[in-house]
C-alpha cells in the first residue's frame, strides 16, 4: 500500500495525504517524548524534539520506506530512563506511546468516516481511508517484538533482566533482520495479526 502507487493512480489524493501521513510518523515519535516528559524525563524537550517541525524528526530511509511500502519511521526521540523514577514501568509506557498515538489517529479517521459518511470514492473518503490504514499499519509494524521496534521494548520492559539482555544484543542488527524477514514474507502474518488486534480495539470503542 505504498504511496508511490497512489501518486501514479491518484495524484490529487496523494497530495491530500502527504502531510497528514508524514505527521502520523512524527506524532508517533512525539508521543514517546510526551509520555517521557510526563513521567519526569525532559531530554526530548531539552533537545528540541517535542516539536511538530518535520525537519527535526524525519529519517531519510524511514520516509522513503513510508512512500514505497506504506510504513516507515522517524528519528527516535531520545529518552533517558535515569530521569524516570519507575524505570521498568516508564520503559513500557514510553515504548507503547507511539503505537497508542497511531491507533488514536486511526480511530479518529474511522470515526469521522462514520459521522461524515462521505460519498464513496470521494477525496474525503479516500483521505480518511488511507489515513486510517496507514496509522493501523504503523502501529502494527511497530508492535513487532524485534529490536529496535517498540514491540521489543514493551516486551523487554516485562521480561526478567537475564532475558532482556538477549533483545539488547540483537538491537544493532535489528533492522537488517526486519528487512530480511519482510523480504521473505515471514513478518506478514505477524503484521496481519497485530492489524486485526488493533482493529478489534478500535471496533470496541466505535
N, C-alpha and C positions, 0 to 999 in steps of 0.2 A: 504494500500500500504506500509505496514511496511517492514523494511529492513531484518527482520528475515526470512520472506518468500523468499526474494531474495537470502539470504545466502544459504538457503536449495536448491532452484531451480537452481541458477546460481552463484556459489561462485566466479568465475572469475570476473564477473561484480560487485559483491558485493565489492570485493577488489578495483576495479577501482573507485567505488563510495564513499567509506567510507570517505576518507579525504575531497574531494570536498563538500560532503553533510554536514559534521561537520563544515566546514568553511562557508557554507551557513548560518548556525545558528550564527556562530561567527561574520560574516560580518554584519548580521542583528543588532547585538548589537553595533559593532564598528560604524555603521552608525549613531546611536544615539549620540555617543560621538563625532564623527567628526563634525556633524552639531552643536552640543552644543559649540564645540571649535570655530567654525567659528563665532558663534553668541556671543562669549565673555566668555564662561564658560570653564575653563581648568581643572575642577575637575577630569574628566576621565583621562586626560593626566597626571595630577599630581599623581594620584594613580596607574599609570602604566597600565591602562585598554585600552589604544589605542595601542594595541599590537596584533599581529597575533599568539601569543603563546596560544594554546588551553587551557593550564592549568590555565590561568588567566580568562577564560570565561566559561568553561563547567560547567553546573549544572548537578549533577548525575541523578536526576529524569527527567530533560528535555532531556538529552541524551538518557536515557532508553526509553522515550516516542518516540523519533525520530526513534529508531530502531524497536519498537514494532508496532506503528500505523502510522508512516510516517511523523509526525511533532513533533517538540519539541522546546526547548528554552534553552538559555544560561543564566548565571547570569546577571541580569540587570546592565547596565553601569550607574554609579552614575552621576546625573546631578543636578546642583544647579541653579535653576531659578533666584535666587537672583543676579547672575552674568550676567544675560541677561537683556538688557535694556527694550525690549518689551516682557514682560513675557508671555502674552497670545499668541502672535504670535510665540514666541520661543517654548512654550509648544506644540503647534500644529505641528510646523515644526520638532522639535526634535522627537516627538512621531511618526510622519509619516515616518521618515527617514529609519527605518528598513524595513518597507513594500516596500518602493521605491527601496531599495537595493536588496531585494529578487526579485522584479519584473524585475529589470535590469538584474539580473543573469539569470532569466528565458528567457527574451528577447534574450540575447546573445546566450543561448543554442539553442533556436529555430532558430535564425538567422544562426548559424553555421550549423545546420541541413540542412537548405535550401541551403546554399552556398556549403557545402562539399558533400551533398547528399550521405551519407554513405550507403552501402547496408543494406537492412532490416535485422534485427536480428544480425547484426554485433556488436562487442563490442562497437564501436564508436557510432552507432545508439542508442544502449541501454543506453549507458552512457549519451548521450545528452538528451534522452527522460526522464530518471529518474531525471537528474539534473534540467530540466525544470519543471517537475511535482512537485518535492519536494519543489522547490522555490515558485511555484504558491500556493501550499497548505500552506506553511509557511506564505506567505503574506495574503492569505485568512483567515487563522486561526487567525492571529494577528489583523485583521480588526474587529473581533467580538467585539461589544461595551460592554464588561463585564470586569471590573477591575480584574487584573492589565494589561490586554492586551492593545496593542497600540490603538485599535479602541476606547476603552473607554476614553483614554487620549485625542485623537483627538476630540471626542465629548465634553469632559469636557472643552477643550480649547475654544469651540464655544458657550457653554451654559452660561446663567447668573449664578452668584455666588450661589444663593439660591438653584438652581437645581444641580449644580456641587457638592455640599456637599453630595447629595444623593449617587452619584457614589463613593465619597471618603469614605463614611461609609461602602460601600459594599466591599472595597478592601481587608480587612483581610479575607473575606470569599470567595473571587472571584474564586480561583482555585477549591475549593470544589464545588461551583456552576457549574463551567465549566465541571468538571469531571462527575457530576451527569447528567447534560444536554447532554453531549456527550454519556453517557451510555444509556440514554433514547432516543437518536436519535433526540432530539429537535434541536440541532445545525446543523444537517446535511443539511437541506435546506438553512440555513444561509451561511454555508461554500460554498455550491454549487453556491449560488447567487454571493458571492464575487469572487469565482473562475471564473465564467463567465464574471464578470466585468473586472477582471484582464486580462483575455484572450482577451476581446474586446479591451482593451487599447493596449496590445501587438500587436494585429492584425492591429490596426490602423497605427502603425509605420512600419509594415513589408510590 
